[in-house]
Amino acid sequence: MNFSDELVQWYNENKRDLPWRNTTDAYIIWLSEVILQQTRVEQGLPYFYRFLENYPDVTRFANASEDEILKLWQGLGYYSRGRNMLKTARIVQEHFNGKFPQAYDQLIKLKGIGEYTAAAIASFSANEAKAVVDGNVYRVIARYFGISEPINSTAGKKIFQATANDLLNKKMPAVHNQAMMEFGAMLCKPKNPACGTCPVKEGCYAFINNAAAALPVKLNKVKIRERFFNYFLYTDGGSILMNKRDESDIWANMYDLPLIETSSLLPLDELLALPETAAYFGNSLKISGNVMVKKHLLTHQHLHVRFITLSQQPIKIKEGWVFIKVEKAKKTALPKVIFIFLDNFLN
């Protein structure tokens, strides 16, 4: 049994019809790869279509503003990906005359493109013999060969990349890589893999040893940070008081609302009695409407977000707070939790 041949045959019979699989245009493949990082295909597909419709080539992407890109990106999270895409598009426009490079050695030097993305673009656009290793490929290799080395350890990354390189069908690397990734996404899934219909189960360590649930192994390095955001909404009907975030934290350079961060979710009366609250909103703060508290989950942070609607203008405007016309605010790139709140409030 040839492992690659079996997976390619399975792929040809079962693959999903996805738009980036019907082209060798490196720009379109780049769009799909970056958008789908940390994102399910079902969630990412509408974003892919919107980006391609608004920016059908690198030149138009490069000429966009950061706010336009982030507005289209809104809801995907990991906003640095959108910023890096704009930087890459501008580099490609300037140094490659608007033609997206296909060679791995050129791609790996671009902003936001790592080994996986460079290998994927080079392989799918130019059939370059580079093995792609993403989460799906890690899982397939770990289970089939019974590799227990953690996939996020230095040694593990080397082992899995070397194994992927050995498996690569160098005569048709593009199809082989697509088959490996699709196999992991559709059949050798993280939970409840379809082992019964697997074409390579007879040689699979995990199937033979009933070890699918234990593989792959991953070191738990993620430490979740709990944060407590208290947002204050003030509008005069035509404009909303908003806050321009800096580059040192989440949602860099995006807009949210005037914010006071606390170390815990304080009772409302204690929050209003804080010196910082009094400094900007006065001692007799007038609140209109219900105070809302929501939990917003990021990869490394859990945000406890409270929204307080004011019936009076703050007595002091903090640096970074600006009044933005309502219609402009609707078109501004906002963190998803802020966008949803404002959208419900304004409507």
C-alpha positions as CSV (number, residue, x, y, z in Angstrom):
1,M,0.0,0.0,0.0
2,N,1.4,3.4,-1.0
3,F,0.2,5.9,1.6
4,S,0.3,9.0,-0.7
5,D,-1.5,7.1,-3.5
6,E,-4.3,6.0,-1.2
7,L,-4.9,9.5,0.2
8,V,-4.8,11.1,-3.3
9,Q,-7.4,8.6,-4.5
10,W,-9.5,9.3,-1.5
11,Y,-9.1,13.0,-2.1
12,N,-10.1,12.8,-5.7
13,E,-13.3,11.0,-4.8
14,N,-14.3,13.0,-1.7
15,K,-12.8,16.5,-1.8
16,R,-14.9,19.6,-1.3
17,D,-15.3,22.0,-4.2
18,L,-13.6,25.1,-2.8
19,P,-12.9,28.1,-4.9
20,W,-9.1,28.4,-4.2
21,R,-8.7,24.8,-5.5
22,N,-9.7,25.8,-9.0
23,T,-6.9,28.2,-9.6
24,T,-3.1,28.5,-9.6
25,D,-3.2,32.3,-8.9
26,A,-0.8,32.8,-6.0
27,Y,-2.7,35.9,-4.9
28,I,-6.0,34.0,-4.5
29,I,-4.3,31.1,-2.8
30,W,-2.6,33.5,-0.4
31,L,-5.9,35.2,0.4
32,S,-7.5,31.8,1.3
33,E,-4.6,30.5,3.3
34,V,-4.3,33.6,5.5
35,I,-8.0,34.0,6.0
36,L,-8.4,30.3,7.0
37,Q,-5.6,30.4,9.6
38,Q,-7.3,29.6,12.9
39,T,-10.6,29.7,11.1
40,R,-13.0,26.9,9.9
41,V,-13.8,26.8,6.2
42,E,-17.5,27.5,6.8
43,Q,-16.7,30.7,8.7
44,G,-13.9,31.9,6.4
45,L,-15.6,31.3,3.1
46,P,-17.8,34.5,3.2
47,Y,-14.7,36.6,4.1
48,F,-12.7,35.1,1.2
49,Y,-15.5,36.0,-1.2
50,R,-15.8,39.5,0.2
51,F,-12.0,40.2,0.0
52,L,-11.8,38.8,-3.5
53,E,-14.8,40.9,-4.6
54,N,-13.4,44.1,-3.1
55,Y,-9.7,43.4,-4.0
56,P,-9.5,41.1,-7.0
57,D,-5.8,41.7,-7.4
58,V,-2.7,42.7,-5.4
59,T,-2.7,46.3,-6.7
60,R,-6.2,47.1,-5.4
61,F,-5.4,45.4,-2.1
62,A,-2.2,47.4,-1.7
63,N,-4.1,50.6,-2.4
64,A,-6.6,50.0,0.4
65,S,-6.4,51.7,3.8
66,E,-5.8,49.8,7.0
67,D,-9.2,50.7,8.3
68,E,-10.9,49.3,5.1
69,I,-9.0,46.0,5.4
70,L,-9.8,45.7,9.1
71,K,-13.5,46.5,8.5
72,L,-13.7,43.6,6.0
73,W,-11.8,41.5,8.5
74,Q,-14.1,42.4,11.4
75,G,-15.3,39.2,13.3
76,L,-12.4,37.0,12.2
77,G,-10.2,37.9,15.1
78,Y,-6.3,37.8,15.1
79,Y,-6.4,41.3,13.5
80,S,-2.7,41.3,13.0
81,R,-3.3,38.9,10.1
82,G,-5.2,41.6,8.3
83,R,-2.6,44.2,9.0
84,N,0.2,41.9,7.8
85,M,-1.8,41.1,4.6
86,L,-1.8,44.8,3.8
87,K,1.9,45.1,4.4
88,T,2.6,42.1,2.2
89,A,0.4,43.4,-0.6
90,R,2.2,46.7,-0.6
91,I,5.6,44.9,-0.7
92,V,4.4,42.7,-3.6
93,Q,3.2,45.8,-5.4
94,E,6.4,47.6,-4.9
95,H,9.0,44.9,-5.3
96,F,7.2,42.4,-7.6
97,N,5.3,44.8,-9.8
98,G,2.0,43.6,-8.4
99,K,2.6,39.9,-9.3
100,F,2.3,37.7,-6.3
101,P,5.5,35.5,-6.0
102,Q,5.2,31.7,-6.3
103,A,8.6,30.5,-5.1
104,Y,9.0,29.4,-1.5
105,D,12.2,31.3,-1.0
106,Q,10.6,34.5,-2.0
107,L,7.3,33.9,-0.1
108,I,9.0,33.0,3.2
109,K,10.5,36.5,3.4
110,L,7.1,38.3,3.2
111,K,5.3,39.6,6.3
112,G,2.9,37.2,8.0
113,I,4.0,34.3,5.8
114,G,5.6,31.4,7.7
115,E,6.8,28.0,6.6
116,Y,3.4,26.5,6.3
117,T,1.8,29.3,4.3
118,A,4.9,29.6,2.0
119,A,4.9,25.9,1.3
120,A,1.1,25.9,0.6
121,I,1.3,28.8,-1.8
122,A,4.4,27.5,-3.6
123,S,2.9,24.0,-3.8
124,F,-0.6,25.0,-4.9
125,S,0.4,27.7,-7.4
126,A,3.6,26.3,-8.9
127,N,3.6,22.7,-7.9
128,E,6.9,23.3,-6.0
129,A,7.9,20.2,-4.0
130,K,7.4,21.6,-0.5
131,A,5.5,19.5,2.1
132,V,2.7,21.4,3.9
133,V,2.3,20.8,7.6
134,D,-0.8,22.3,9.3
135,G,-2.9,21.1,12.2
136,N,-4.6,18.5,10.0
137,V,-1.4,17.1,8.7
138,Y,0.1,16.9,12.2
139,R,-2.9,14.8,13.3
140,V,-2.8,12.4,10.3
141,I,1.0,11.8,10.7
142,A,0.9,11.5,14.5
143,R,-1.9,8.9,14.3
144,Y,-0.7,6.9,11.4
145,F,2.9,6.6,12.6
146,G,2.2,6.6,16.3
147,I,4.4,9.7,17.0
148,S,3.9,10.8,20.6
149,E,6.4,13.7,20.4
150,P,4.4,16.9,21.2
151,I,3.6,18.7,17.9
152,N,4.4,22.1,19.5
153,S,7.8,21.2,20.8
154,T,11.0,22.0,18.9
155,A,11.9,18.4,18.5
156,G,8.3,17.5,17.5
157,K,8.2,20.1,14.7
158,K,11.4,18.8,13.2
159,I,10.1,15.2,13.4
160,F,6.8,16.0,11.8
161,Q,8.3,18.2,9.0
162,A,10.9,15.5,8.2
163,T,8.1,12.8,8.1
164,A,6.0,15.0,5.8
165,N,9.0,15.6,3.6
166,D,9.5,11.8,3.3
167,L,5.9,11.2,2.5
168,L,5.6,13.9,-0.2
169,N,4.8,12.8,-3.7
170,K,7.3,14.9,-5.5
171,K,5.7,14.3,-8.9
172,M,2.4,15.9,-7.8
173,P,3.1,17.8,-4.5
174,A,0.1,20.1,-4.9
175,V,-2.4,17.3,-5.0
176,H,-0.6,15.3,-2.3
177,N,-0.6,18.3,0.1
178,Q,-4.3,19.0,-0.6
179,A,-5.1,15.4,0.0
180,M,-3.2,15.3,3.4
181,M,-5.0,18.4,4.6
182,E,-8.5,17.4,3.4
183,F,-8.0,13.9,4.8
184,G,-7.3,15.4,8.3
185,A,-10.2,17.9,8.0
186,M,-12.9,15.6,6.8
187,L,-12.0,12.0,7.9
188,C,-9.2,11.9,10.4
189,K,-10.9,14.6,12.5
190,P,-9.9,15.7,16.0
191,K,-12.9,14.0,17.6
192,N,-14.8,11.0,16.3
193,P,-12.6,10.2,13.3
194,A,-14.2,8.0,10.7
195,C,-11.8,5.1,11.2
196,G,-14.2,2.6,9.8
197,T,-14.1,4.1,6.3
198,C,-10.4,5.1,6.4
199,P,-8.5,3.7,3.3
200,V,-5.2,3.4,5.3
201,K,-6.5,2.1,8.6
202,E,-4.7,-1.3,8.2
203,G,-1.3,0.4,8.6
204,C,-2.4,3.1,11.1
205,Y,-0.9,2.9,14.5
206,A,-3.8,4.7,16.2
207,F,-6.4,2.4,14.6
208,I,-4.6,-0.8,15.5
209,N,-3.9,0.4,19.1
210,N,-7.2,2.3,19.7
211,A,-5.1,5.5,20.3
212,A,-6.8,8.1,18.1
213,A,-8.0,10.1,21.0
214,A,-4.5,10.3,22.5
215,L,-2.8,11.6,19.4
216,P,-1.4,14.0,18.5
217,V,0.2,15.2,21.8
218,K,0.4,18.9,22.4
219,L,2.1,20.7,25.3
220,N,-0.3,22.9,27.1
221,K,1.5,26.3,27.0
222,V,-1.6,28.6,26.9
223,K,-2.2,30.6,30.0
224,I,-5.5,32.3,30.0
225,R,-5.6,35.9,31.2
226,E,-8.9,37.1,32.7
227,R,-9.5,40.9,32.1
228,F,-12.4,43.1,33.1
229,F,-13.4,45.9,30.7
230,N,-15.9,48.6,31.7
231,Y,-17.1,50.5,28.6
232,F,-19.0,53.8,28.7
233,L,-21.2,54.8,25.9
234,Y,-22.1,58.4,25.3
235,T,-23.9,59.7,22.2
236,D,-25.4,63.0,21.4
237,G,-27.6,61.5,18.7
238,G,-25.3,62.4,15.8
239,S,-21.9,61.3,17.2
240,I,-20.5,58.6,19.5
241,L,-17.6,59.2,21.9
242,M,-15.0,56.5,21.0
243,N,-11.5,55.5,22.0
244,K,-8.6,55.0,19.6
245,R,-6.6,52.1,20.9
246,D,-2.8,52.1,20.8
247,E,-0.4,49.4,19.4
248,S,0.6,47.8,22.7
249,D,-2.5,45.6,23.3
250,I,-5.3,43.6,21.6
251,W,-7.2,45.3,18.8
252,A,-4.2,47.5,18.0
253,N,-5.1,50.9,16.4
254,M,-8.8,50.0,16.3
255,Y,-11.6,51.9,17.9
256,D,-13.6,50.9,20.9
257,L,-15.4,52.9,23.6
258,P,-14.1,54.9,26.5
259,L,-12.7,52.2,28.8
260,I,-11.8,51.7,32.4
261,E,-10.1,48.4,33.0
262,T,-10.3,46.9,36.5
263,S,-8.7,43.9,38.2
264,S,-12.1,42.2,38.8
265,L,-15.7,42.7,37.9
266,L,-16.5,45.3,40.6
267,P,-20.0,46.0,41.8
268,L,-21.4,49.0,39.8
269,D,-21.4,51.3,42.8
270,E,-17.7,50.6,43.5
271,L,-16.8,51.1,39.8
272,L,-18.5,54.5,39.8
273,A,-16.7,55.5,43.0
274,L,-13.3,54.9,41.6
275,P,-11.1,58.0,41.3
276,E,-10.5,57.4,37.5
277,T,-14.3,57.1,36.9
278,A,-14.9,60.3,38.8
279,A,-12.1,62.1,37.0
280,Y,-13.8,61.7,33.6
281,F,-17.4,61.2,34.4
282,G,-18.0,63.2,37.6
283,N,-19.2,62.1,41.0
284,S,-22.9,62.1,40.1
285,L,-22.8,59.9,37.0
286,K,-26.2,59.5,35.3
287,I,-26.8,56.2,33.6
288,S,-29.5,55.5,31.1
289,G,-30.7,52.0,30.1
290,N,-29.6,48.6,31.4
291,V,-26.0,47.9,32.3
292,M,-24.9,44.9,30.2
293,V,-22.2,42.4,31.0
294,K,-20.9,40.0,28.4
295,K,-18.0,37.5,28.2
296,H,-15.8,37.6,25.1
297,L,-13.3,34.8,24.6
298,L,-10.0,35.3,22.8
299,T,-7.3,32.7,22.4
300,H,-5.2,33.8,25.4
301,Q,-7.6,36.1,27.1
302,H,-11.1,36.0,28.5
303,L,-12.7,39.4,28.6
304,H,-15.5,40.3,30.9
305,V,-17.1,43.3,29.2
306,R,-19.5,45.6,30.8
307,F,-21.4,48.3,28.9
308,I,-22.7,51.4,30.7
309,T,-24.8,53.8,28.8
310,L,-24.6,57.5,29.9
311,S,-27.2,60.2,29.7
312,Q,-24.6,62.9,30.2
313,Q,-21.4,64.0,28.5
314,P,-18.2,63.2,30.3
315,I,-16.8,66.2,32.1
316,K,-13.3,65.4,30.9
317,I,-12.2,63.9,27.6
318,K,-9.2,61.6,27.9
319,E,-6.4,61.5,25.4
320,G,-7.5,59.2,22.5
321,W,-11.2,59.8,23.0
322,V,-12.8,61.3,20.0
323,F,-16.4,62.0,18.8
324,I,-17.2,60.1,15.6
325,K,-20.3,60.6,13.5
326,V,-22.7,57.7,13.8
327,E,-22.6,56.9,10.1
328,K,-18.8,56.9,10.0
329,A,-18.7,54.7,13.2
330,K,-20.9,52.1,11.4
331,K,-18.2,51.9,8.7
332,T,-15.2,51.8,11.1
333,A,-13.4,48.6,11.9
334,L,-14.4,47.7,15.5
335,P,-13.7,44.7,17.7
336,K,-16.6,42.2,17.3
337,V,-17.9,42.7,20.8
338,I,-18.1,46.5,20.3
339,F,-19.6,46.2,16.9
340,I,-22.4,43.9,18.1
341,F,-23.2,46.2,21.1
342,L,-23.3,49.4,19.0
343,D,-25.3,47.7,16.2
344,N,-28.0,46.6,18.7
345,F,-27.9,50.0,20.4
346,L,-28.2,52.1,17.2
347,N,-30.9,49.9,15.7
